[in-house]
Amino acid sequence: MAEENELEMDGGGKSKKMMIIIIAVVVLLAGGGGAFFFLSGGEEVTEEQMNAELASGDGELASGEQMVSESGEAKLGTAIYVPMPRPFRFNVPGAARDRFVEIRAQLLVRGSNNEEEAKKHIPLIESTLLNVFSQSNADDLATSAGKTSLKQLALVEVQKEMTDLSGDKVIEKVLFTGFVMQ
């Protein structure tokens, strides 16, 4: 009788293991199929369709350069990020004590013409940014709103300098890629 119970237990245990394995495989296949369905739901666009779209005067070239439409309105090109070669390091006054700040920045420009223009004038842009950054206050830089307003002020000043120099704003955004305050 004890031998019969052992045989039933062994057979029952194997069938439970097999059932668990089958259920796990079904769940994995269903999950994979669902992921494939939801992630690959976009339409594929052929090269002919893309060329027809560009030929219809949509405004943007395949290379991402700026193109002027018939109405004279410039369309945006591809976003290009121009890194500043060095981080900005400076001291700012605070209520309790002065703080040391290091900011790493990149500039968002559109199209390779603006990229070349920004790269050509990196020293002027660095000087302008350092001037703006060093006028800030440690108490303001400790808040998210203070950092955002510093970015906006930096953008306005850089665009003003670039407009005076080249007649165009060139820079679309000033981005902080690193911010340390000690």
Secondary structure as the mmCIF struct_conf table of DSSP 4:
data_model
#
loop_
_struct_conf.conf_type_id
_struct_conf.id
_struct_conf.beg_label_comp_id
_struct_conf.beg_label_asym_id
_struct_conf.beg_label_seq_id
_struct_conf.end_label_comp_id
_struct_conf.end_label_asym_id
_struct_conf.end_label_seq_id
HELX_RH_AL_P HELX_RH_AL_P1 ALA A 2 LEU A 39
TURN_TY1_P TURN_TY1_P1 SER A 40 SER A 40
BEND BEND1 GLY A 42 GLY A 42
HELX_LH_PP_P HELX_LH_PP_P1 GLU A 43 GLU A 44
HELX_RH_AL_P HELX_RH_AL_P2 GLU A 47 ALA A 55
TURN_TY1_P TURN_TY1_P2 SER A 56 GLY A 57
BEND BEND2 GLY A 59 GLY A 59
TURN_TY1_P TURN_TY1_P3 ALA A 62 SER A 63
STRN STRN1 VAL A 68 VAL A 68
TURN_TY1_P TURN_TY1_P4 GLU A 70 SER A 71
BEND BEND3 GLY A 72 GLY A 72
HELX_LH_PP_P HELX_LH_PP_P2 GLU A 73 GLU A 73
STRN STRN2 ALA A 74 ALA A 74
HELX_LH_PP_P HELX_LH_PP_P3 LYS A 75 LEU A 76
STRN STRN3 ALA A 79 PRO A 83
BEND BEND4 PRO A 85 ARG A 86
STRN STRN4 PHE A 88 VAL A 92
BEND BEND5 ALA A 95 ARG A 97
STRN STRN5 ARG A 99 ARG A 110
HELX_RH_AL_P HELX_RH_AL_P3 GLY A 111 LYS A 120
TURN_TY1_P TURN_TY1_P5 HIS A 121 HIS A 121
HELX_RH_AL_P HELX_RH_AL_P4 ILE A 122 SER A 134
TURN_TY1_P TURN_TY1_P6 GLN A 135 GLN A 135
BEND BEND6 SER A 136 SER A 136
HELX_RH_AL_P HELX_RH_AL_P5 ALA A 138 LEU A 141
TURN_TY1_P TURN_TY1_P7 ALA A 142 ALA A 142
BEND BEND7 THR A 143 THR A 143
HELX_RH_AL_P HELX_RH_AL_P6 SER A 144 SER A 166
BEND BEND8 GLY A 167 ASP A 168
STRN STRN6 ILE A 171 MET A 181
#
